[in-house]
Amino acid sequence: MTAPARIAPPRTPRAPRSSDDLIQAERPVLAHNYHPLPVVIARAEGVWVEDVEGRRYLDMLAGYSALNFGHRHPALIEAAHRQLDQLTLTSRAFHHDRLAEFAASLAGLTGLDMVLPMNTGAEAVESGIKVARKWAYDVKGVPADRATIVVAAGNFHGRTTTIVSFSDDDTARTGFGPFTPGFRVVPYNDLPALEAAIDDTTAAVLIEPIQGEAGVLIPDDGYLTGVRDLTRRTGCLFIADEIQSGLGRTGRTLAVDHESVVPDVLLLGKALGGGIVPVSAVVARRDIMSVLGPGQHGSTFGGNPLAAAVGSAVVDLLKTGEFQAHAADLGELLHSGLAALTGKGVTGFRTRGLWAGIDIDPALGTGRAISERLLKEGVLVKDTHGSTIRLAPPLTITREELTGALEALERALS
């Protein structure tokens, strides 16, 4: 899993326009729903990206974990190329020859039974909510339109209108009401509060095993086991949103694996598409997923042949355990490197595998300011919640590259 020494030469001439010109060209024509760092990326390979002017950067964000296997991983590119020459889309109006393989391999990887393929992470969350509500009415016997789902404060599950209905992020929520009812918000990492919120109408508890957008918040040991025991005892479903935390990021295949917990419903996305196409999935026990019938849910592109081919190749990479072991090994280096910076500009940090939330001393600048300093050092990261930055490098990063990133962070803080 070593990165190439350099990015391959471009096949076509580099665009003559500068980064500044291209950034300015976006302003009048592109919705301003993002505030990206001032870099325009043109090519990438492994853990490295290159901008339109030929400057190289170490990618320590990896598309918010969508690029767990790095940019253009050769096995994933080969799978995509091979499928592009055969079949890319049928819609689910017809069967195709890649879907059963993908579903079976993903179910086998997760230890669950059935797969509902979708595209984006938010679609997986929305689909999981629908499955849980349908199960509550058909199986649990909750009265019609009374089902509730308990979620955690500080959550990030997406930005659709239903999902922001139970978000406490004012930026994502304000101005988008009226909101979807049926959700109860409790503090994260608080089992007594969770238990108090569950009643006979509760269809499910929906949580992130690690809250990524909130700053890589890791719950106390035993919390996930407690959620599993509580939901089983009270007769509701445990839905684990592993869209960011899953598929090798934390040093295990899933973040719930750190407590040997198997949820009833699992939400996956981001890395499942290998950084090539959007692929997400709801994976669940057979008795839960079987509540869906024809016409009750669907997606034109969900489970398309190209997505299934890439998703199957992703599962094949994870079956070896190599990426999980590498993330666990280098996670120790990441933890020790950040510990050495504590008190030297870092006021606190949290790591699990190759994932870190780093709290920056506000006296040194905002998380955005530190991200911009790291950009000048040739390292790409992104801020969240004011004074926190996140690191989530591709799982192909080498020890030397990770050390270089930590040294760049030390310089940015000094």
C-alpha positions in Angstrom: 0.0 0.0 0.0 2.7 2.5 -0.9 1.9 5.7 -2.7 3.5 6.5 -6.1 6.5 8.8 -6.0 4.8 11.2 -8.3 1.5 11.6 -10.1 1.5 10.3 -13.7 1.9 12.9 -16.4 -1.4 14.3 -17.7 -2.8 12.7 -20.9 -4.0 16.1 -22.1 -2.3 19.5 -21.8 -2.8 21.3 -18.5 -5.5 24.0 -18.6 -3.8 27.3 -19.1 -6.0 29.1 -16.6 -4.7 29.7 -13.1 -6.3 28.5 -9.8 -7.4 32.1 -9.1 -9.0 32.4 -12.5 -10.9 29.1 -12.1 -12.1 30.0 -8.6 -13.3 33.4 -9.8 -15.1 31.7 -12.8 -17.2 29.6 -10.3 -18.6 32.5 -8.4 -21.3 33.7 -10.8 -22.5 30.2 -11.9 -22.1 27.8 -9.0 -24.4 27.7 -5.9 -22.5 29.0 -2.8 -23.3 26.0 -0.6 -19.7 25.3 0.1 -16.7 27.3 1.2 -13.7 25.3 -0.2 -10.1 26.0 0.4 -8.5 28.0 -2.4 -7.0 25.1 -4.4 -8.1 23.7 -7.7 -7.3 20.1 -8.1 -6.7 18.6 -11.5 -5.1 15.2 -11.0 -4.6 12.7 -8.2 -3.1 9.3 -7.5 -2.8 7.5 -4.2 -2.6 10.0 -1.3 -1.4 12.8 -3.5 -3.2 15.4 -5.6 -2.0 18.0 -8.0 -3.5 21.4 -8.8 -3.8 23.1 -12.2 -0.5 24.8 -11.7 1.4 21.6 -10.9 1.7 22.0 -7.1 1.4 18.7 -5.2 -0.5 18.2 -1.9 -0.9 15.3 0.5 -4.6 14.6 0.8 -5.4 14.2 4.5 -9.1 14.5 4.1 -9.8 11.7 1.5 -13.2 13.1 0.6 -14.5 12.8 4.1 -13.6 9.0 4.0 -15.0 8.5 0.5 -11.4 7.9 -0.7 -10.4 5.3 2.0 -8.4 3.4 -0.7 -6.8 6.5 -2.1 -7.3 8.3 -5.4 -7.6 6.0 -8.4 -6.8 2.7 -6.6 -5.7 0.4 -9.5 -8.0 -2.5 -8.5 -11.0 -0.2 -8.4 -10.1 1.6 -11.6 -9.7 -1.7 -13.3 -13.1 -2.9 -12.1 -14.7 0.3 -13.3 -13.0 0.2 -16.7 -14.0 -3.4 -17.2 -17.6 -2.7 -16.3 -17.7 0.5 -18.5 -17.0 -1.8 -21.5 -20.0 -4.0 -20.6 -23.0 -2.3 -19.0 -23.5 0.8 -16.8 -27.2 1.1 -16.2 -30.4 -0.8 -16.5 -32.5 0.7 -13.7 -34.1 -1.9 -11.4 -36.8 -2.5 -13.9 -34.6 -5.4 -15.0 -32.1 -7.7 -13.4 -28.4 -7.4 -14.2 -25.5 -9.7 -13.7 -23.5 -7.8 -11.1 -26.1 -7.0 -8.4 -26.4 -10.4 -6.6 -22.6 -10.6 -6.3 -22.4 -7.2 -4.8 -25.3 -7.7 -2.3 -24.0 -11.1 -1.2 -20.4 -9.9 -0.7 -21.5 -6.8 1.3 -23.9 -8.8 3.4 -21.1 -11.3 4.1 -18.7 -8.6 5.0 -21.1 -7.0 7.6 -22.5 -10.2 9.0 -26.1 -9.2 8.0 -28.5 -10.7 5.5 -30.0 -8.3 3.0 -28.9 -5.2 1.1 -30.9 -2.2 -0.2 -28.5 -0.4 -2.6 -28.8 3.3 -3.0 -26.4 6.1 -4.1 -25.6 8.8 -1.6 -25.1 8.6 2.1 -28.2 10.8 2.8 -30.3 8.4 0.6 -29.1 5.5 2.8 -30.2 7.4 5.9 -33.5 8.3 4.5 -34.0 4.7 3.3 -33.0 3.4 6.8 -35.6 5.6 8.4 -38.3 4.3 6.0 -37.4 0.7 6.7 -37.5 1.3 10.5 -40.9 3.0 10.3 -42.4 0.3 8.1 -41.0 -2.4 10.5 -42.5 -0.5 13.5 -46.0 -0.6 11.9 -45.9 -4.0 10.3 -44.0 -6.0 13.0 -43.9 -4.1 16.3 -47.5 -2.9 16.0 -47.0 0.9 16.5 -50.2 2.8 15.6 -50.2 4.4 12.1 -48.1 7.6 11.8 -47.0 7.4 15.5 -43.5 5.9 15.0 -40.6 7.7 16.6 -36.8 7.5 16.1 -34.4 8.5 18.8 -31.2 10.3 17.6 -28.2 11.9 19.2 -27.4 15.5 19.6 -24.5 16.7 17.5 -25.4 14.2 14.8 -24.6 14.5 11.1 -26.5 12.2 8.9 -26.9 14.4 5.8 -28.8 17.6 4.7 -32.1 16.5 3.3 -35.2 18.1 4.7 -36.1 15.0 6.9 -32.5 14.7 8.2 -32.1 18.4 9.1 -35.4 18.0 11.0 -33.4 16.3 13.8 -30.1 18.2 13.4 -29.0 20.8 15.9 -26.7 22.4 13.4 -28.2 25.9 12.9 -26.4 26.4 9.6 -27.9 23.2 8.1 -31.3 23.7 9.7 -32.3 27.4 9.8 -34.5 28.5 6.9 -35.6 25.0 5.8 -38.7 24.3 7.8 -41.4 23.1 8.3 -39.6 20.0 9.7 -40.5 16.3 9.6 -41.9 15.1 13.0 -41.2 11.8 14.7 -37.7 12.3 16.1 -36.4 12.6 19.7 -33.0 14.0 20.3 -30.9 13.0 23.3 -27.3 13.7 24.4 -24.7 11.5 22.7 -22.9 9.0 24.8 -25.7 9.1 27.5 -27.3 5.8 28.0 -29.8 6.9 30.8 -31.1 9.7 28.6 -31.4 7.3 25.7 -33.4 4.9 27.8 -35.7 7.6 29.0 -36.5 8.6 25.4 -37.6 5.1 24.3 -41.2 4.1 24.6 -43.7 1.9 22.8 -43.7 4.1 19.8 -40.0 3.9 19.3 -39.1 2.2 16.0 -35.3 2.7 16.2 -32.3 4.3 17.7 -30.2 5.9 15.0 -26.7 7.0 15.9 -23.2 7.4 14.5 -20.8 5.0 16.4 -18.3 7.9 16.1 -19.6 11.4 15.4 -17.4 12.6 12.5 -18.7 16.0 11.6 -18.9 16.9 15.3 -15.1 16.5 15.5 -14.5 12.8 15.7 -16.3 12.3 19.0 -15.7 8.8 20.4 -18.1 7.5 23.0 -17.1 5.9 26.2 -16.1 2.2 26.1 -19.3 0.2 26.6 -21.6 2.8 25.1 -22.3 0.9 21.9 -22.8 -2.3 23.8 -25.2 -0.5 26.0 -27.1 0.8 23.0 -27.3 -2.7 21.6 -28.5 -4.2 24.9 -31.0 -1.4 25.5 -32.6 -1.6 22.0 -32.9 -5.3 22.2 -34.5 -5.1 25.7 -37.0 -2.4 24.7 -37.9 -4.0 21.3 -36.6 -1.4 18.9 -34.0 -1.4 16.2 -30.4 -0.3 16.5 -29.4 1.6 13.3 -25.7 2.4 13.0 -24.7 5.1 10.6 -21.2 4.0 9.5 -21.1 6.2 6.3 -18.0 8.0 7.5 -16.7 5.6 10.2 -17.1 2.3 8.3 -15.1 0.3 5.8 -11.6 0.3 7.4 -11.4 3.9 8.7 -11.1 3.1 12.4 -8.8 0.1 12.1 -11.7 -2.3 12.0 -14.1 -3.0 9.1 -16.8 -1.1 11.1 -16.5 1.1 14.1 -19.1 -1.1 16.0 -16.6 -3.9 15.6 -14.5 -2.3 18.4 -17.2 -3.5 20.8 -18.1 -6.6 18.8 -21.6 -5.1 18.3 -23.9 -6.1 15.4 -26.6 -3.6 14.8 -30.0 -4.5 13.3 -29.5 -2.0 10.4 -26.3 -0.7 9.0 -25.9 2.4 6.8 -22.9 2.5 4.5 -21.7 4.9 1.8 -18.7 7.1 0.9 -15.9 4.6 0.7 -18.2 2.0 -0.7 -18.0 3.7 -4.1 -14.2 3.7 -4.0 -14.0 7.4 -4.9 -15.3 6.6 -8.4 -19.1 6.6 -8.2 -21.6 7.3 -5.4 -22.6 4.0 -3.8 -24.5 3.6 -0.6 -26.5 0.8 1.1 -28.8 -0.2 3.9 -27.8 -3.6 5.2 -30.1 -5.3 7.6 -31.4 -8.6 9.0 -33.8 -10.4 6.7 -36.8 -10.1 8.9 -36.4 -6.3 8.9 -35.6 -5.7 5.3 -38.4 -8.0 4.2 -41.0 -5.4 5.2 -40.4 -3.7 1.9 -42.5 -4.7 -1.1 -42.3 -3.7 -4.8 -43.0 -0.1 -5.3 -42.6 1.0 -1.7 -39.0 2.2 -2.2 -36.6 2.5 -5.1 -33.9 4.4 -7.0 -33.2 4.5 -10.7 -29.4 4.4 -10.2 -29.3 2.4 -6.9 -27.4 -0.8 -7.4 -26.6 0.0 -11.1 -24.0 -2.3 -12.8 -21.1 0.2 -12.5 -21.8 0.8 -8.9 -22.1 -2.9 -8.1 -18.9 -3.7 -9.9 -17.0 -1.0 -8.0 -18.7 -1.9 -4.7 -17.8 -5.5 -5.1 -14.2 -4.6 -5.7 -14.2 -2.5 -2.5 -15.5 -5.4 -0.5 -12.8 -7.6 -2.0 -10.1 -5.1 -0.8 -11.5 -5.2 2.7 -11.8 -9.0 2.9 -8.1 -9.4 3.2 -8.0 -7.3 6.4 -4.9 -5.5 5.1 -6.4 -2.0 5.1 -7.9 -2.4 8.6 -4.6 -3.6 10.0 -2.7 -0.7 8.3 -5.1 1.8 9.7 -4.8 0.4 13.2 -1.0 0.4 13.0 -0.6 3.9 11.6 -3.4 5.1 14.0 -0.9 4.6 16.8 1.6 6.9 15.0 -1.1 9.4 14.5 -2.1 9.3 18.2 1.4 9.6 19.5 2.2 12.5 17.0 -0.8 14.5 18.2 0.0 13.7 21.8 3.4 15.3 21.2 1.7 18.5 19.9 -0.7 18.8 22.9 0.1 22.0 24.7 1.9 23.3 21.6 -1.1 24.6 19.8 -3.3 21.5 20.2 -5.6 21.7 23.2 -7.2 18.3 22.7 -7.6 15.5 20.2 -9.5 12.3 19.5 -8.3 9.4 17.3 -9.6 6.0 16.2 -7.5 4.3 13.6 -6.6 6.8 10.8 -9.2 9.4 11.9 -8.6 12.3 14.1 -10.4 15.4 15.4 -7.9 18.0 16.6 -8.9 21.0 18.8 -6.7 24.1 18.0 -5.9 26.7 20.5 -8.1 29.7 19.4 -5.2 32.0 20.2 -3.4 30.6 17.2 -6.4 31.0 14.8 -9.5 29.2 13.7 -9.7 25.8 12.2 -10.1 27.4 8.9 -6.9 29.5 9.4 -4.9 26.4 10.3 -6.3 24.6 7.3 -5.1 27.4 5.1 -1.6 27.4 6.7 -1.5 23.6 6.0 -2.5 24.2 2.4 0.7 26.4 2.1 2.6 23.5 3.6 1.3 21.1 0.9 -1.2 19.3 3.2 -5.0 19.3 2.7 -7.3 19.1 5.7 -10.7 20.7 6.6 -12.0 22.5 9.6 -15.3 21.9 11.5 -17.0 23.7 14.3 -14.7 26.7 14.5 -11.5 25.6 16.1 -11.4 21.9 15.2 -9.7 20.3 12.2 -10.2 16.7 11.0 -7.6 14.3 9.6 -8.8 11.3 7.6 -6.1 10.3 5.1 -6.4 7.5 2.6 -5.7 4.1 4.3 -2.9 3.7 1.8 -0.8 6.4 3.4 2.7 5.4 4.4 4.4 5.9 7.7 6.7 8.5 6.1 3.9 10.4 4.6 1.9 10.5 7.8 5.0 11.7 9.7 5.4 14.4 7.1 1.9 15.6 7.6 2.3 15.7 11.4 5.5 17.8 10.9 3.6 20.1 8.6 0.9 20.5 11.3 3.6 21.4 13.9 5.0 24.1 11.6 1.5 25.4 10.9 0.9 25.7 14.7 4.2 27.4 15.5 
